[in-house]
Amino acid sequence: MERALKDMKNTLQKLIIPSSYLWTALASAQVNFTEIDNSLLHSQYHPNPNSIFKGTIVFQNGTGSSLEAWSANETFFECIKQLGNLFMYDRSGLGQSSPDFSVSSANPITAKHVNSKLVQLLDRNRIKSPYILVSHSYGGLYAGYFARKYPDSIAGMLMVDPVPSNFLYSDRIQKQFDIALTTIGDIPSREAYKLYNVSNQRKNNGITADGFYQQKGFQASKRQVAELPPMSSTFPIIIMSSTEMNSSTPIKGNWNSLQKQWLNQNPNSKALRAQGGHFIQIERPKLVCEQLNHLVKIAAQKSKPTR
């Protein structure tokens, strides 16, 4: 997972995005900072009143990633803006969102914790449902929790190389977490976020406070998902699985096969493989946008009034 994060950062550094493009993209967006449970959450809403889908496409980033994981690739960003209303945000302590200093080793980041904030954020910003959830990597665990807890508000899910709903990290990855455990330990979260923020990740051998508190809540997050009702089959789920992640063995077992744990019985649900690395939306932007467009069309067709 850490290797994938480093690859993503290298990819983003290579992307030269003109300042004029960024200004244009943000000029049409509603940028907000909303105080939710001890932190100020940064979000962007990109409206598209001409979309056939009248709900909202909500994005959930992976470990250590800001919303730039979705907006940095111009081809991808321009494509998805044509599909509907977009809502992107930075979780606490990532991107432009402030850390939540109430988290600790004893009160870590969990799926329930993340989604409690997201529900409030959507409500406070009046983000219209139904939602098509688009998630990446570990964000898939958070999106999966949301979908299983609030199935009536979901019109579809696009899971971009998600972690499975139930898995164990490989010994190599677990060793990195154990190092973080001894490094950060029980120091106050305010100090942890200062010393081990994402910008210092390379200097700290990949260790971040966000990653540490997320890993401390890992087992609880899996239990929280498992305790919810099974995934509803009223909406389609598309899983896009990278070919390179399976060979990098971040977890025990087959990455591509275990990801299918998220699938439901909807006839339009499917899992497909994409050649390349973990950040498929950056490496294969048109392919990911194409699958999202497929979900948008299904959702729009379902919402049409019957005569």
C-alpha positions in Angstrom: 0.0 0.0 0.0 2.8 2.4 0.9 4.5 1.5 -2.4 1.3 2.4 -4.2 1.1 5.7 -2.4 4.7 6.6 -3.4 3.9 5.7 -7.0 0.8 8.0 -6.8 2.9 10.9 -5.5 5.5 10.4 -8.3 2.7 10.4 -10.8 1.2 13.6 -9.5 4.5 15.3 -9.5 4.9 14.5 -13.2 1.5 16.0 -14.0 2.0 19.6 -15.1 -1.4 21.3 -14.6 -1.5 24.9 -15.9 -2.6 27.4 -13.3 -5.2 28.7 -15.8 -6.8 25.3 -15.8 -6.9 25.1 -12.0 -8.5 28.5 -11.8 -11.1 27.6 -14.4 -11.9 24.3 -12.6 -12.4 26.0 -9.3 -14.2 29.0 -10.7 -17.2 26.8 -11.4 -17.0 24.9 -8.2 -18.4 25.6 -4.8 -15.4 25.4 -2.4 -16.4 25.0 1.3 -14.7 24.6 4.7 -17.3 23.0 7.1 -16.7 22.5 10.8 -17.6 18.9 11.6 -16.8 17.2 14.9 -13.5 18.9 15.8 -12.1 19.6 12.4 -12.6 21.8 9.4 -13.4 19.7 6.3 -12.5 21.0 2.8 -14.9 20.1 0.1 -15.7 20.9 -3.5 -19.0 20.7 -5.3 -19.0 20.9 -9.1 -22.6 21.3 -10.3 -23.9 20.1 -13.6 -27.5 21.1 -14.1 -27.6 19.5 -17.6 -26.8 16.0 -16.3 -29.3 13.2 -16.9 -28.6 12.0 -13.3 -30.1 14.5 -10.8 -28.4 13.1 -7.8 -24.7 13.5 -6.8 -21.5 11.6 -7.5 -19.6 11.4 -4.2 -15.9 10.6 -4.1 -14.0 8.8 -1.3 -10.2 9.0 -1.5 -7.8 6.3 -0.4 -5.2 6.3 2.3 -3.2 9.5 2.5 -4.9 10.9 -0.6 -6.6 14.3 -1.0 -9.3 15.0 -3.4 -6.6 15.8 -5.9 -6.5 12.0 -6.5 -9.6 12.7 -8.6 -8.9 16.1 -10.0 -5.2 16.1 -10.8 -5.6 14.3 -14.1 -7.2 16.8 -16.4 -8.5 14.2 -18.8 -10.3 12.4 -16.1 -11.6 15.5 -14.3 -13.0 17.1 -17.4 -14.7 13.8 -18.3 -16.4 13.2 -15.0 -17.6 16.8 -14.8 -19.7 16.0 -17.9 -21.5 13.2 -16.1 -23.2 14.9 -13.2 -22.9 16.9 -10.0 -19.7 16.0 -8.2 -18.9 16.2 -4.5 -15.3 15.7 -3.4 -13.8 16.2 0.0 -10.6 15.8 2.1 -11.0 13.6 5.2 -9.7 15.1 8.5 -5.9 15.6 8.4 -5.6 15.2 4.6 -5.4 17.7 1.9 -6.8 21.1 3.1 -8.8 19.6 5.9 -7.6 20.1 9.5 -6.8 17.1 11.7 -9.2 15.8 14.2 -7.2 15.9 17.4 -9.8 13.9 19.3 -8.5 10.7 17.6 -5.9 8.7 19.5 -4.6 5.2 19.8 -7.7 4.5 22.0 -10.1 6.4 19.8 -8.8 5.7 16.2 -10.2 6.4 12.8 -12.8 3.9 11.8 -15.4 3.4 9.1 -18.2 4.5 11.5 -16.1 7.6 12.5 -15.4 8.6 8.9 -19.0 8.2 7.7 -20.5 10.0 10.7 -18.6 13.0 9.5 -19.5 12.5 5.8 -23.2 12.2 6.5 -23.1 15.6 8.4 -21.0 17.1 5.6 -23.4 16.1 3.0 -26.3 17.4 5.0 -24.7 20.7 5.9 -23.8 21.4 2.3 -27.2 20.2 1.1 -25.8 17.6 -1.3 -28.7 16.0 -3.1 -29.2 12.2 -3.1 -29.3 9.6 -4.5 -25.6 9.1 -4.6 -23.2 7.3 -6.9 -20.2 6.4 -4.7 -16.8 6.5 -6.3 -14.0 5.2 -4.1 -10.4 4.3 -4.3 -8.2 1.8 -2.4 -8.9 2.0 1.4 -11.7 4.5 0.7 -13.6 1.4 -0.6 -14.0 0.2 3.0 -15.5 3.6 3.9 -17.8 3.6 0.8 -18.8 0.1 1.5 -19.9 1.0 5.0 -21.9 3.9 3.7 -23.7 1.8 1.1 -24.6 -1.0 3.5 -25.8 1.5 6.1 -27.7 3.8 3.8 -28.8 1.6 0.8 -31.9 3.7 0.0 -29.7 6.7 -0.8 -27.4 4.8 -3.2 -27.8 4.7 -7.0 -24.6 2.9 -7.8 -21.0 2.3 -6.8 -17.7 2.5 -8.7 -14.9 1.0 -6.6 -11.5 1.8 -8.1 -9.0 -0.9 -6.9 -10.7 -1.1 -3.5 -9.4 -3.1 -0.5 -11.6 -6.1 0.1 -14.2 -5.9 2.9 -12.4 -8.6 4.9 -8.6 -9.1 4.5 -5.3 -9.2 6.2 -2.2 -7.2 5.3 0.8 -9.0 4.0 3.7 -9.6 6.5 5.7 -6.9 4.7 3.0 -4.2 5.0 2.2 -5.3 8.6 5.8 -4.9 9.5 5.7 -1.2 8.3 2.6 -0.7 10.5 4.4 -2.2 13.5 7.2 0.2 13.0 4.7 3.1 13.0 3.2 1.6 16.2 6.5 1.9 18.1 7.3 5.2 16.5 4.1 7.1 17.2 2.7 5.0 20.0 0.7 7.0 22.5 2.0 10.5 21.8 -0.8 13.1 21.7 -2.5 13.3 18.3 -1.7 17.0 18.0 2.0 16.2 18.2 1.6 13.2 15.9 0.0 15.1 13.1 2.6 17.8 13.4 5.6 15.4 13.2 4.1 12.8 10.9 2.0 14.7 8.4 1.7 13.6 4.8 4.2 16.2 3.6 6.8 14.6 5.8 6.0 11.1 4.7 9.2 10.5 2.7 11.4 11.8 5.5 9.6 9.6 8.0 9.9 6.4 5.9 6.3 6.5 4.8 4.8 6.8 8.3 1.9 9.3 8.7 -0.3 10.1 11.6 -3.4 9.5 9.4 -2.2 6.1 8.3 -1.3 5.2 11.9 -4.7 6.1 13.4 -6.5 4.5 10.4 -4.5 1.2 10.9 -5.3 1.3 14.7 -9.0 1.3 13.7 -8.6 -1.3 11.0 -10.0 -4.3 12.9 -12.9 -2.2 14.2 -13.7 -0.9 10.7 -14.0 -4.4 9.4 -16.3 -5.4 12.3 -18.4 -2.3 11.7 -18.9 -3.2 8.1 -19.6 -6.9 8.8 -22.2 -6.0 11.4 -24.3 -4.1 8.9 -26.9 -5.8 6.7 -25.5 -7.4 3.5 -25.0 -5.2 0.5 -28.3 -4.3 -1.2 -28.8 -5.5 -4.7 -31.0 -2.6 -5.7 -28.0 -0.8 -7.3 -25.1 -1.9 -9.5 -21.5 -2.1 -8.3 -18.6 -2.0 -10.6 -15.1 -3.0 -9.3 -12.1 -1.9 -11.3 -9.1 -4.0 -10.3 -5.5 -3.2 -11.3 -3.2 -5.9 -12.5 -0.1 -4.6 -10.7 -1.5 -4.6 -7.2 -2.0 -8.4 -7.2 1.7 -8.9 -8.1 2.8 -6.4 -5.4 1.0 -8.5 -2.7 -0.1 -5.8 -0.3 -2.5 -8.3 1.4 -2.7 -12.0 2.1 -4.5 -13.9 -0.6 -5.4 -12.9 -4.2 -6.1 -9.1 -4.4 -8.3 -9.4 -7.5 -10.4 -12.3 -6.2 -10.9 -10.9 -2.7 -12.1 -7.6 -4.1 -15.2 -9.4 -5.3 -16.4 -9.6 -1.7 -18.1 -6.2 -2.4 -20.2 -7.5 -5.3 -24.0 -7.8 -4.9 -26.6 -9.7 -7.0 -27.6 -6.7 -9.2 -27.5 -7.9 -12.9 -25.3 -4.9 -13.8 -22.7 -5.5 -11.2 -19.3 -6.7 -12.4 -15.6 -6.8 -11.7 -13.1 -6.0 -14.4 -9.3 -5.8 -14.6 -7.4 -2.7 -15.8 -3.8 -3.0 -17.0 -1.5 -1.0 -14.8 -1.0 0.4 -11.3 -3.2 1.2 -8.3 -4.3 4.7 -9.4 -6.3 3.6 -12.3 -8.1 7.0 -12.6 -4.7 8.6 -13.3 -3.2 5.9 -15.5 -6.5 4.9 -17.4 -8.7 8.0 -17.0 -11.0 7.3 -20.0 -11.6 3.8 -18.9 -12.7 4.8 -15.4 -14.8 7.6 -16.8 -16.5 5.2 -19.2 -17.5 2.9 -16.3 -18.8 5.8 -14.3 -20.8 7.0 -17.3 -22.4 3.5 -17.5 -23.5 3.8 -13.8 -24.9 7.3 -14.5 -27.0 6.1 -17.4 -28.4 3.2 -15.3 -29.2 5.5 -12.4 -30.9 8.1 -14.7 -33.0 5.4 -16.4 -34.1 4.0 -13.1 -35.2 7.4 -11.8 -37.4 8.2 -14.9 -41.1 8.3 -14.0 -43.2 5.5 -15.3 -46.2 6.2 -17.4 
